[in-house]
Amino acid sequence: MHDSQNLSATATSFNRTLSLLKGLPFDMAREHYARAVQVGLIERSMLGWARFERHMDLLEKMTLGPWARRV
């Protein structure tokens, strides 16, 4: 019983790691956008950020399909 619990915990951790790795390119794009705003390359705008975030969410869902992260 103890071994099966360890295996289950390992599988859960592995799945979480894969999920994070699949989302990494999208998280990096979000980080680059935020940095561009900080240095003044992109105008600071809540509407602009919301539009960008919607596009990133759609791109992630189109790219990863059923493996895309859910909020």
N, C-alpha and C positions, 0 to 999 in steps of 0.2 A: 504494500500500500504506500509506503514511504517513497519508494522508487517511482511509482506512477505520479505522485504529487510533484516530485522533482522534475520529471519529464514534462508534466503539464506546465509548470512554472517556466521551464526552459523554452518550451514552444511558445508560450505567451510572450516572453521577452524577445525571442527571435522575431515574431510577427510584429511587435512594436518597433523593433529596430528596422525592419524592412519598410514599414510604413513611414518612418522618419526619413529613411534614405530616398524613398520614392518622391517625397515632398520637398527634398532639399533644393532642387533647382527653382522651385516656386518660392520657397522661403528666401533664397538668395536674391531673386528678382525683387521681392518686397524690401529686402535690406538695401539693395542698390537704389531703389526709388527713394527710400527714406534718407539715405546719405546724400543723394542728389538734391533733395529738398533742403537738407541741413546746410549744404555749401552754396545754395542759391541757384543751382542749375535748373531747378523746377520750382515754379511758384508754389508757395505754401497755401494749400487749399483743402478744406475738408471734403468738398465736393469732388475735387480732383483725385484725392486719395480713395474716396468711395468708388469712383468710376474705375480707377486702376485696380482696386481690390475685386470688384465684380468681374473685370476682365481676367484677372489672374485665377479667380475661382472657376470661371468658365473654362479657361485654358487647361487647368488642372483636371477638371472633370472630363473634358474632351480627350485629353492625352492619356489619362490613367483609367478612365472608364469606371468599372465597379471597384477598382482599387484606390480611387481618389478618397482623400480624407473628407469626413463629414463634420460639420460644425454642430 
